[in-house]
């Protein structure tokens, strides 16, 4: 076998997890399987992939390999004869993509239902504090007339004579890995394993009917746009006694008129007038919990950030909350009364006309204040 590093063969890093290693093996096995890839080197490459996976998928072998290299494996090896655990399951999944089966599974066996997905729109406040929502969606359910067997009441499905109830027809092939079975859905029963002479008038023989479902769902506090909530068992029904799939709710959060969200903090841009900035003031600041008093010290500069602790968004699966950051902007009046103009002229005369260049601009100060 090749002296190439096993991690390099599978194209993964040395800290790769089990799922990453398994995914890399499946991808390469599909690419180099000799029944698919007819190039001269494919079979040898496929054996290298098997050897690498045989070691890296086994915790003990991988630990010895990481420490001592191939020499540390001794007689443990890594070829197909050494595979244990779920290797057969991987090949079952792998060869199903080629139209093959190892004969271990039947199309008539229990199969899990499909997952469904729907979007749920929340207000900004609902996302922050959580809410109970009633959702309505459509899904297939077992037909109430025929109880899912597809036959009109008073009649019953019969075993398909072509496939003997297996739902598939098979052709045995011999490969270097052993006996493989090429399968295809039965052309007579379309893979059901049964034929129906009198289809149900409600579901037309499918065994399923479309229904609208209403359900109340608790949305936890602190969710954000793009968050997914999984409702197990609320998806499409399974086949042949298999479990139902799941319903995934994808959350969309409407923007707020004043507040913006940054992780678990809430940002609020707040205008104060020149006098408040210069002389200081105590003002009322809106929060999602109601108005809060905020003391503006004299000499407050534009871009100053004040923190209202615990007035932000709750952390998921935690009791504490983020903060509300109040970013102060000094509003410059565009229209003045005669009296106001005279006062500003007096102020301008007393302050003088000297200009002091600044090392940093307003955006620089704001970026630093927000940790950007």
BAMARKOL-593982 format. One record per residue (C-alpha): x, y, z; chain; residue in three letters. Coordinates in steps of 0.1 Angstrom, whole numbers. Example, Ala and Ser with C-alpha at 12.3 -4.5 7.8 and 13.67 -1.06 7.14 Angstrom:
<lumse east="123" north="-45" up="78" c="A" r="ALA"/>
<lumse east="137" north="-11" up="71" c="A" r="SER"/>
//
This chain:
<lumse east="0" north="0" up="0" c="A" r="UNK"/>
<lumse east="10" north="37" up="-4" c="A" r="UNK"/>
<lumse east="33" north="54" up="22" c="A" r="UNK"/>
<lumse east="12" north="85" up="19" c="A" r="UNK"/>
<lumse east="-2" north="100" up="51" c="A" r="UNK"/>
<lumse east="-37" north="88" up="59" c="A" r="UNK"/>
<lumse east="-49" north="123" up="66" c="A" r="UNK"/>
<lumse east="-36" north="135" up="32" c="A" r="UNK"/>
<lumse east="-53" north="105" up="15" c="A" r="UNK"/>
<lumse east="-87" north="116" up="28" c="A" r="UNK"/>
<lumse east="-79" north="153" up="25" c="A" r="UNK"/>
<lumse east="-87" north="162" up="61" c="A" r="UNK"/>
<lumse east="-67" north="179" up="89" c="A" r="UNK"/>
<lumse east="-52" north="160" up="118" c="A" r="UNK"/>
<lumse east="-78" north="174" up="142" c="A" r="UNK"/>
<lumse east="-107" north="164" up="120" c="A" r="UNK"/>
<lumse east="-138" north="150" up="138" c="A" r="UNK"/>
<lumse east="-154" north="116" up="131" c="A" r="UNK"/>
<lumse east="-182" north="132" up="109" c="A" r="UNK"/>
<lumse east="-157" north="151" up="88" c="A" r="UNK"/>
<lumse east="-136" north="119" up="82" c="A" r="UNK"/>
<lumse east="-167" north="99" up="73" c="A" r="UNK"/>
<lumse east="-179" north="126" up="49" c="A" r="UNK"/>
<lumse east="-145" north="128" up="32" c="A" r="UNK"/>
<lumse east="-144" north="90" up="29" c="A" r="UNK"/>
<lumse east="-179" north="89" up="13" c="A" r="UNK"/>
<lumse east="-170" north="116" up="-12" c="A" r="UNK"/>
<lumse east="-138" north="99" up="-23" c="A" r="UNK"/>
<lumse east="-153" north="64" up="-23" c="A" r="UNK"/>
<lumse east="-180" north="76" up="-47" c="A" r="UNK"/>
<lumse east="-153" north="92" up="-69" c="A" r="UNK"/>
<lumse east="-129" north="62" up="-71" c="A" r="UNK"/>
<lumse east="-151" north="32" up="-68" c="A" r="UNK"/>
<lumse east="-140" north="9" up="-97" c="A" r="UNK"/>
<lumse east="-176" north="2" up="-108" c="A" r="UNK"/>
<lumse east="-179" north="40" up="-115" c="A" r="UNK"/>
<lumse east="-144" north="51" up="-122" c="A" r="UNK"/>
<lumse east="-128" north="31" up="-150" c="A" r="UNK"/>
<lumse east="-94" north="48" up="-149" c="A" r="UNK"/>
<lumse east="-64" north="24" up="-144" c="A" r="UNK"/>
<lumse east="-55" north="38" up="-110" c="A" r="UNK"/>
<lumse east="-90" north="39" up="-95" c="A" r="UNK"/>
<lumse east="-90" north="5" up="-79" c="A" r="UNK"/>
<lumse east="-56" north="12" up="-62" c="A" r="UNK"/>
<lumse east="-68" north="46" up="-51" c="A" r="UNK"/>
<lumse east="-100" north="31" up="-37" c="A" r="UNK"/>
<lumse east="-80" north="6" up="-16" c="A" r="UNK"/>
<lumse east="-58" north="34" up="-2" c="A" r="UNK"/>
<lumse east="-90" north="53" up="8" c="A" r="UNK"/>
<lumse east="-103" north="22" up="25" c="A" r="UNK"/>
<lumse east="-71" north="17" up="43" c="A" r="UNK"/>
<lumse east="-70" north="53" up="55" c="A" r="UNK"/>
<lumse east="-106" north="52" up="67" c="A" r="UNK"/>
<lumse east="-101" north="19" up="84" c="A" r="UNK"/>
<lumse east="-75" north="35" up="106" c="A" r="UNK"/>
<lumse east="-88" north="70" up="111" c="A" r="UNK"/>
<lumse east="-124" north="58" up="119" c="A" r="UNK"/>
<lumse east="-111" north="35" up="147" c="A" r="UNK"/>
<lumse east="-103" north="55" up="179" c="A" r="UNK"/>
<lumse east="-76" north="31" up="191" c="A" r="UNK"/>
<lumse east="-59" north="27" up="157" c="A" r="UNK"/>
<lumse east="-60" north="65" up="151" c="A" r="UNK"/>
<lumse east="-44" north="72" up="184" c="A" r="UNK"/>
<lumse east="-16" north="48" up="177" c="A" r="UNK"/>
<lumse east="-12" north="62" up="142" c="A" r="UNK"/>
<lumse east="-10" north="98" up="154" c="A" r="UNK"/>
<lumse east="17" north="88" up="179" c="A" r="UNK"/>
<lumse east="38" north="64" up="161" c="A" r="UNK"/>
<lumse east="28" north="65" up="124" c="A" r="UNK"/>
<lumse east="21" north="34" up="104" c="A" r="UNK"/>
<lumse east="48" north="15" up="123" c="A" r="UNK"/>
<lumse east="28" north="18" up="154" c="A" r="UNK"/>
<lumse east="-1" north="-1" up="140" c="A" r="UNK"/>
<lumse east="17" north="-33" up="139" c="A" r="UNK"/>
<lumse east="-6" north="-60" up="127" c="A" r="UNK"/>
<lumse east="-37" north="-38" up="133" c="A" r="UNK"/>
<lumse east="-38" north="-27" up="96" c="A" r="UNK"/>
<lumse east="-64" north="-7" up="80" c="A" r="UNK"/>
<lumse east="-77" north="-26" up="49" c="A" r="UNK"/>
<lumse east="-113" north="-36" up="43" c="A" r="UNK"/>
<lumse east="-109" north="-68" up="63" c="A" r="UNK"/>
<lumse east="-103" north="-48" up="94" c="A" r="UNK"/>
<lumse east="-134" north="-25" up="93" c="A" r="UNK"/>
<lumse east="-158" north="-27" up="122" c="A" r="UNK"/>
<lumse east="-186" north="-6" up="135" c="A" r="UNK"/>
<lumse east="-207" north="12" up="109" c="A" r="UNK"/>
<lumse east="-186" north="5" up="79" c="A" r="UNK"/>
<lumse east="-213" north="-17" up="64" c="A" r="UNK"/>
<lumse east="-238" north="11" up="69" c="A" r="UNK"/>
<lumse east="-215" north="35" up="50" c="A" r="UNK"/>
<lumse east="-213" north="11" up="21" c="A" r="UNK"/>
<lumse east="-250" north="6" up="21" c="A" r="UNK"/>
<lumse east="-254" north="44" up="18" c="A" r="UNK"/>
<lumse east="-226" north="46" up="-7" c="A" r="UNK"/>
<lumse east="-237" north="20" up="-31" c="A" r="UNK"/>
<lumse east="-273" north="32" up="-30" c="A" r="UNK"/>
<lumse east="-261" north="62" up="-50" c="A" r="UNK"/>
<lumse east="-248" north="38" up="-77" c="A" r="UNK"/>
<lumse east="-280" north="17" up="-78" c="A" r="UNK"/>
<lumse east="-266" north="-11" up="-57" c="A" r="UNK"/>
<lumse east="-276" north="-27" up="-25" c="A" r="UNK"/>
<lumse east="-258" north="-51" up="-1" c="A" r="UNK"/>
<lumse east="-291" north="-69" up="5" c="A" r="UNK"/>
<lumse east="-293" north="-57" up="41" c="A" r="UNK"/>
<lumse east="-322" north="-33" up="36" c="A" r="UNK"/>
<lumse east="-356" north="-35" up="19" c="A" r="UNK"/>
<lumse east="-376" north="-8" up="3" c="A" r="UNK"/>
<lumse east="-405" north="-21" up="24" c="A" r="UNK"/>
<lumse east="-387" north="-14" up="56" c="A" r="UNK"/>
<lumse east="-397" north="16" up="79" c="A" r="UNK"/>
<lumse east="-386" north="49" up="65" c="A" r="UNK"/>
<lumse east="-386" north="83" up="82" c="A" r="UNK"/>
<lumse east="-408" north="110" up="68" c="A" r="UNK"/>
<lumse east="-396" north="141" up="50" c="A" r="UNK"/>
<lumse east="-387" north="173" up="70" c="A" r="UNK"/>
<lumse east="-408" north="204" up="63" c="A" r="UNK"/>
<lumse east="-399" north="240" up="66" c="A" r="UNK"/>
<lumse east="-419" north="273" up="70" c="A" r="UNK"/>
<lumse east="-411" north="309" up="78" c="A" r="UNK"/>
<lumse east="-424" north="326" up="109" c="A" r="UNK"/>
<lumse east="-423" north="364" up="112" c="A" r="UNK"/>
<lumse east="-418" north="381" up="145" c="A" r="UNK"/>
<lumse east="-418" north="417" up="157" c="A" r="UNK"/>
<lumse east="-386" north="430" up="173" c="A" r="UNK"/>
<lumse east="-402" north="428" up="207" c="A" r="UNK"/>
<lumse east="-414" north="392" up="202" c="A" r="UNK"/>
<lumse east="-379" north="381" up="193" c="A" r="UNK"/>
<lumse east="-365" north="398" up="224" c="A" r="UNK"/>
<lumse east="-390" north="386" up="250" c="A" r="UNK"/>
<lumse east="-404" north="354" up="234" c="A" r="UNK"/>
<lumse east="-439" north="347" up="224" c="A" r="UNK"/>
<lumse east="-465" north="319" up="219" c="A" r="UNK"/>
<lumse east="-474" north="319" up="182" c="A" r="UNK"/>
<lumse east="-501" north="300" up="165" c="A" r="UNK"/>
<lumse east="-489" north="287" up="132" c="A" r="UNK"/>
<lumse east="-508" north="271" up="103" c="A" r="UNK"/>
<lumse east="-492" north="249" up="77" c="A" r="UNK"/>
<lumse east="-502" north="221" up="53" c="A" r="UNK"/>
<lumse east="-488" north="185" up="54" c="A" r="UNK"/>
<lumse east="-496" north="150" up="42" c="A" r="UNK"/>
<lumse east="-513" north="129" up="68" c="A" r="UNK"/>
<lumse east="-526" north="93" up="68" c="A" r="UNK"/>
<lumse east="-557" north="91" up="48" c="A" r="UNK"/>
<lumse east="-588" north="90" up="71" c="A" r="UNK"/>
<lumse east="-608" north="69" up="46" c="A" r="UNK"/>
<lumse east="-585" north="40" up="39" c="A" r="UNK"/>
<lumse east="-562" north="44" up="70" c="A" r="UNK"/>
<lumse east="-532" north="47" up="48" c="A" r="UNK"/>
<lumse east="-533" north="15" up="28" c="A" r="UNK"/>
<lumse east="-545" north="32" up="-4" c="A" r="UNK"/>
<lumse east="-574" north="8" up="-10" c="A" r="UNK"/>
<lumse east="-611" north="16" up="-11" c="A" r="UNK"/>
<lumse east="-627" north="4" up="21" c="A" r="UNK"/>
<lumse east="-640" north="-32" up="16" c="A" r="UNK"/>
<lumse east="-609" north="-41" up="-5" c="A" r="UNK"/>
<lumse east="-573" north="-47" up="5" c="A" r="UNK"/>
<lumse east="-540" north="-44" up="-13" c="A" r="UNK"/>
<lumse east="-524" north="-76" up="-25" c="A" r="UNK"/>
<lumse east="-487" north="-86" up="-26" c="A" r="UNK"/>
<lumse east="-470" north="-77" up="-59" c="A" r="UNK"/>
<lumse east="-464" north="-108" up="-79" c="A" r="UNK"/>
<lumse east="-434" north="-93" up="-97" c="A" r="UNK"/>
<lumse east="-413" north="-84" up="-67" c="A" r="UNK"/>
<lumse east="-429" north="-107" up="-41" c="A" r="UNK"/>
<lumse east="-437" north="-77" up="-19" c="A" r="UNK"/>
<lumse east="-401" north="-64" up="-17" c="A" r="UNK"/>
<lumse east="-408" north="-33" up="-38" c="A" r="UNK"/>
<lumse east="-377" north="-38" up="-59" c="A" r="UNK"/>
<lumse east="-362" north="-61" up="-84" c="A" r="UNK"/>
<lumse east="-326" north="-72" up="-81" c="A" r="UNK"/>
<lumse east="-297" north="-84" up="-101" c="A" r="UNK"/>
<lumse east="-266" north="-100" up="-84" c="A" r="UNK"/>
<lumse east="-231" north="-88" up="-95" c="A" r="UNK"/>
<lumse east="-198" north="-101" up="-84" c="A" r="UNK"/>
<lumse east="-172" north="-73" up="-76" c="A" r="UNK"/>
<lumse east="-137" north="-74" up="-60" c="A" r="UNK"/>
<lumse east="-154" north="-64" up="-27" c="A" r="UNK"/>
<lumse east="-177" north="-93" up="-28" c="A" r="UNK"/>
<lumse east="-213" north="-99" up="-40" c="A" r="UNK"/>
<lumse east="-232" north="-68" up="-47" c="A" r="UNK"/>
<lumse east="-269" north="-65" up="-57" c="A" r="UNK"/>
<lumse east="-280" north="-40" up="-82" c="A" r="UNK"/>
<lumse east="-316" north="-29" up="-74" c="A" r="UNK"/>
<lumse east="-343" north="-9" up="-91" c="A" r="UNK"/>
<lumse east="-379" north="0" up="-81" c="A" r="UNK"/>
<lumse east="-404" north="-27" up="-91" c="A" r="UNK"/>
<lumse east="-420" north="-15" up="-124" c="A" r="UNK"/>
<lumse east="-453" north="-32" up="-115" c="A" r="UNK"/>
<lumse east="-460" north="-17" up="-80" c="A" r="UNK"/>
<lumse east="-436" north="13" up="-83" c="A" r="UNK"/>
<lumse east="-417" north="2" up="-52" c="A" r="UNK"/>
<lumse east="-447" north="-3" up="-28" c="A" r="UNK"/>
<lumse east="-446" north="-41" up="-28" c="A" r="UNK"/>
<lumse east="-484" north="-42" up="-32" c="A" r="UNK"/>
<lumse east="-509" north="-36" up="-59" c="A" r="UNK"/>
<lumse east="-543" north="-20" up="-55" c="A" r="UNK"/>
<lumse east="-572" north="-30" up="-77" c="A" r="UNK"/>
<lumse east="-596" north="-4" up="-62" c="A" r="UNK"/>
<lumse east="-578" north="28" up="-51" c="A" r="UNK"/>
<lumse east="-593" north="48" up="-23" c="A" r="UNK"/>
<lumse east="-615" north="76" up="-37" c="A" r="UNK"/>
<lumse east="-601" north="102" up="-12" c="A" r="UNK"/>
<lumse east="-563" north="97" up="-16" c="A" r="UNK"/>
<lumse east="-564" north="80" up="-50" c="A" r="UNK"/>
<lumse east="-543" north="51" up="-37" c="A" r="UNK"/>
<lumse east="-515" north="72" up="-22" c="A" r="UNK"/>
<lumse east="-526" north="65" up="14" c="A" r="UNK"/>
<lumse east="-521" north="102" up="22" c="A" r="UNK"/>
<lumse east="-543" north="132" up="22" c="A" r="UNK"/>
<lumse east="-533" north="169" up="24" c="A" r="UNK"/>
<lumse east="-545" north="187" up="55" c="A" r="UNK"/>
<lumse east="-541" north="221" up="72" c="A" r="UNK"/>
<lumse east="-526" north="219" up="107" c="A" r="UNK"/>
<lumse east="-528" north="246" up="134" c="A" r="UNK"/>
<lumse east="-503" north="244" up="162" c="A" r="UNK"/>
<lumse east="-493" north="267" up="191" c="A" r="UNK"/>
<lumse east="-455" north="271" up="194" c="A" r="UNK"/>
<lumse east="-435" north="287" up="221" c="A" r="UNK"/>
<lumse east="-408" north="310" up="207" c="A" r="UNK"/>
<lumse east="-380" north="314" up="233" c="A" r="UNK"/>
<lumse east="-367" north="349" up="243" c="A" r="UNK"/>
<lumse east="-336" north="360" up="226" c="A" r="UNK"/>
<lumse east="-340" north="345" up="191" c="A" r="UNK"/>
<lumse east="-328" north="364" up="161" c="A" r="UNK"/>
<lumse east="-335" north="364" up="124" c="A" r="UNK"/>
<lumse east="-324" north="331" up="107" c="A" r="UNK"/>
<lumse east="-328" north="311" up="139" c="A" r="UNK"/>
<lumse east="-343" north="277" up="133" c="A" r="UNK"/>
<lumse east="-366" north="259" up="157" c="A" r="UNK"/>
<lumse east="-371" north="221" up="152" c="A" r="UNK"/>
<lumse east="-405" north="206" up="160" c="A" r="UNK"/>
<lumse east="-398" north="168" up="161" c="A" r="UNK"/>
<lumse east="-425" north="146" up="146" c="A" r="UNK"/>
<lumse east="-444" north="175" up="130" c="A" r="UNK"/>
<lumse east="-431" north="168" up="94" c="A" r="UNK"/>
<lumse east="-444" north="144" up="68" c="A" r="UNK"/>
<lumse east="-455" north="109" up="80" c="A" r="UNK"/>
<lumse east="-431" north="80" up="77" c="A" r="UNK"/>
<lumse east="-435" north="51" up="55" c="A" r="UNK"/>
<lumse east="-442" north="15" up="66" c="A" r="UNK"/>
<lumse east="-443" north="24" up="102" c="A" r="UNK"/>
<lumse east="-413" north="48" up="102" c="A" r="UNK"/>
<lumse east="-413" north="80" up="123" c="A" r="UNK"/>
<lumse east="-426" north="113" up="110" c="A" r="UNK"/>
<lumse east="-401" north="139" up="99" c="A" r="UNK"/>
<lumse east="-396" north="173" up="116" c="A" r="UNK"/>
<lumse east="-410" north="207" up="110" c="A" r="UNK"/>
<lumse east="-383" north="235" up="110" c="A" r="UNK"/>
<lumse east="-394" north="270" up="117" c="A" r="UNK"/>
<lumse east="-371" north="297" up="102" c="A" r="UNK"/>
<lumse east="-376" north="329" up="120" c="A" r="UNK"/>
<lumse east="-377" north="363" up="104" c="A" r="UNK"/>
<lumse east="-376" north="394" up="126" c="A" r="UNK"/>
<lumse east="-390" north="428" up="115" c="A" r="UNK"/>
<lumse east="-369" north="458" up="120" c="A" r="UNK"/>
<lumse east="-377" north="482" up="148" c="A" r="UNK"/>
<lumse east="-383" north="519" up="142" c="A" r="UNK"/>
<lumse east="-357" north="531" up="167" c="A" r="UNK"/>
<lumse east="-338" north="501" up="181" c="A" r="UNK"/>
<lumse east="-311" north="480" up="163" c="A" r="UNK"/>
<lumse east="-296" north="448" up="175" c="A" r="UNK"/>
<lumse east="-259" north="438" up="177" c="A" r="UNK"/>
<lumse east="-257" north="403" up="191" c="A" r="UNK"/>
<lumse east="-273" north="406" up="225" c="A" r="UNK"/>
<lumse east="-269" north="444" up="228" c="A" r="UNK"/>
<lumse east="-295" north="469" up="216" c="A" r="UNK"/>
<lumse east="-283" north="501" up="200" c="A" r="UNK"/>
<lumse east="-302" north="534" up="202" c="A" r="UNK"/>
<lumse east="-291" north="566" up="185" c="A" r="UNK"/>
<lumse east="-304" north="596" up="205" c="A" r="UNK"/>
<lumse east="-304" north="632" up="196" c="A" r="UNK"/>
<lumse east="-298" north="659" up="224" c="A" r="UNK"/>
<lumse east="-296" north="696" up="218" c="A" r="UNK"/>
<lumse east="-265" north="718" up="222" c="A" r="UNK"/>
<lumse east="-275" north="731" up="256" c="A" r="UNK"/>
<lumse east="-280" north="696" up="270" c="A" r="UNK"/>
<lumse east="-246" north="686" up="257" c="A" r="UNK"/>
<lumse east="-229" north="717" up="270" c="A" r="UNK"/>
<lumse east="-246" north="721" up="304" c="A" r="UNK"/>
<lumse east="-256" north="685" up="311" c="A" r="UNK"/>
<lumse east="-292" north="672" up="317" c="A" r="UNK"/>
<lumse east="-313" north="644" up="330" c="A" r="UNK"/>
<lumse east="-334" north="629" up="302" c="A" r="UNK"/>
<lumse east="-358" north="600" up="296" c="A" r="UNK"/>
<lumse east="-345" north="573" up="273" c="A" r="UNK"/>
<lumse east="-368" north="547" up="257" c="A" r="UNK"/>
<lumse east="-360" north="510" up="263" c="A" r="UNK"/>
<lumse east="-380" north="479" up="256" c="A" r="UNK"/>
<lumse east="-388" north="478" up="293" c="A" r="UNK"/>
<lumse east="-401" north="514" up="294" c="A" r="UNK"/>
<lumse east="-384" north="548" up="298" c="A" r="UNK"/>
<lumse east="-352" north="550" up="318" c="A" r="UNK"/>
<lumse east="-336" north="581" up="333" c="A" r="UNK"/>
<lumse east="-302" north="589" up="319" c="A" r="UNK"/>
<lumse east="-279" north="616" up="332" c="A" r="UNK"/>
<lumse east="-260" north="635" up="305" c="A" r="UNK"/>
<lumse east="-229" north="651" up="320" c="A" r="UNK"/>
<lumse east="-219" north="686" up="310" c="A" r="UNK"/>
<lumse east="-195" north="688" up="281" c="A" r="UNK"/>
<lumse east="-208" north="656" up="265" c="A" r="UNK"/>
<lumse east="-193" north="651" up="230" c="A" r="UNK"/>
<lumse east="-211" north="637" up="199" c="A" r="UNK"/>
<lumse east="-207" north="600" up="197" c="A" r="UNK"/>
<lumse east="-205" north="595" up="234" c="A" r="UNK"/>
<lumse east="-219" north="560" up="243" c="A" r="UNK"/>
<lumse east="-239" north="554" up="275" c="A" r="UNK"/>
<lumse east="-246" north="519" up="287" c="A" r="UNK"/>
<lumse east="-279" north="508" up="303" c="A" r="UNK"/>
<lumse east="-270" north="474" up="318" c="A" r="UNK"/>
<lumse east="-294" north="445" up="315" c="A" r="UNK"/>
<lumse east="-317" north="463" up="290" c="A" r="UNK"/>
<lumse east="-306" north="443" up="260" c="A" r="UNK"/>
<lumse east="-316" north="410" up="245" c="A" r="UNK"/>
<lumse east="-318" north="379" up="268" c="A" r="UNK"/>
<lumse east="-292" north="352" up="261" c="A" r="UNK"/>
<lumse east="-307" north="319" up="249" c="A" r="UNK"/>
<lumse east="-307" north="293" up="277" c="A" r="UNK"/>
<lumse east="-295" north="319" up="302" c="A" r="UNK"/>
<lumse east="-312" north="342" up="326" c="A" r="UNK"/>
<lumse east="-291" north="373" up="320" c="A" r="UNK"/>
<lumse east="-294" north="399" up="292" c="A" r="UNK"/>
<lumse east="-272" north="421" up="271" c="A" r="UNK"/>
<lumse east="-271" north="459" up="274" c="A" r="UNK"/>
<lumse east="-286" north="489" up="257" c="A" r="UNK"/>
<lumse east="-260" north="512" up="242" c="A" r="UNK"/>
<lumse east="-272" north="548" up="239" c="A" r="UNK"/>
<lumse east="-252" north="567" up="212" c="A" r="UNK"/>
<lumse east="-256" north="604" up="217" c="A" r="UNK"/>
<lumse east="-257" north="628" up="188" c="A" r="UNK"/>
<lumse east="-257" north="665" up="193" c="A" r="UNK"/>
<lumse east="-285" north="679" up="171" c="A" r="UNK"/>
<lumse east="-275" north="713" up="154" c="A" r="UNK"/>
<lumse east="-306" north="735" up="149" c="A" r="UNK"/>
<lumse east="-313" north="746" up="114" c="A" r="UNK"/>
<lumse east="-338" north="772" up="123" c="A" r="UNK"/>
<lumse east="-335" north="798" up="151" c="A" r="UNK"/>
<lumse east="-357" north="824" up="165" c="A" r="UNK"/>
<lumse east="-343" north="860" up="166" c="A" r="UNK"/>
<lumse east="-336" north="856" up="203" c="A" r="UNK"/>
<lumse east="-318" north="823" up="199" c="A" r="UNK"/>
<lumse east="-297" north="837" up="171" c="A" r="UNK"/>
<lumse east="-287" north="866" up="192" c="A" r="UNK"/>
<lumse east="-277" north="843" up="220" c="A" r="UNK"/>
<lumse east="-256" north="821" up="197" c="A" r="UNK"/>
<lumse east="-239" north="853" up="183" c="A" r="UNK"/>
<lumse east="-230" north="863" up="218" c="A" r="UNK"/>
<lumse east="-217" north="828" up="225" c="A" r="UNK"/>
<lumse east="-197" north="828" up="193" c="A" r="UNK"/>
<lumse east="-181" north="862" up="202" c="A" r="UNK"/>
<lumse east="-171" north="849" up="237" c="A" r="UNK"/>
<lumse east="-157" north="816" up="224" c="A" r="UNK"/>
<lumse east="-136" north="832" up="197" c="A" r="UNK"/>
<lumse east="-128" north="819" up="161" c="A" r="UNK"/>
<lumse east="-98" north="798" up="167" c="A" r="UNK"/>
<lumse east="-99" north="764" up="150" c="A" r="UNK"/>
<lumse east="-82" north="734" up="167" c="A" r="UNK"/>
<lumse east="-76" north="704" up="143" c="A" r="UNK"/>
<lumse east="-86" north="670" up="156" c="A" r="UNK"/>
<lumse east="-65" north="639" up="154" c="A" r="UNK"/>
<lumse east="-96" north="618" up="151" c="A" r="UNK"/>
<lumse east="-129" north="623" up="134" c="A" r="UNK"/>
<lumse east="-164" north="616" up="147" c="A" r="UNK"/>
<lumse east="-165" north="582" up="130" c="A" r="UNK"/>
<lumse east="-132" north="572" up="146" c="A" r="UNK"/>
<lumse east="-146" north="580" up="181" c="A" r="UNK"/>
<lumse east="-178" north="562" up="174" c="A" r="UNK"/>
<lumse east="-160" north="531" up="161" c="A" r="UNK"/>
<lumse east="-138" north="530" up="192" c="A" r="UNK"/>
<lumse east="-168" north="534" up="215" c="A" r="UNK"/>
<lumse east="-186" north="505" up="199" c="A" r="UNK"/>
<lumse east="-155" north="483" up="200" c="A" r="UNK"/>
<lumse east="-152" north="482" up="162" c="A" r="UNK"/>
//
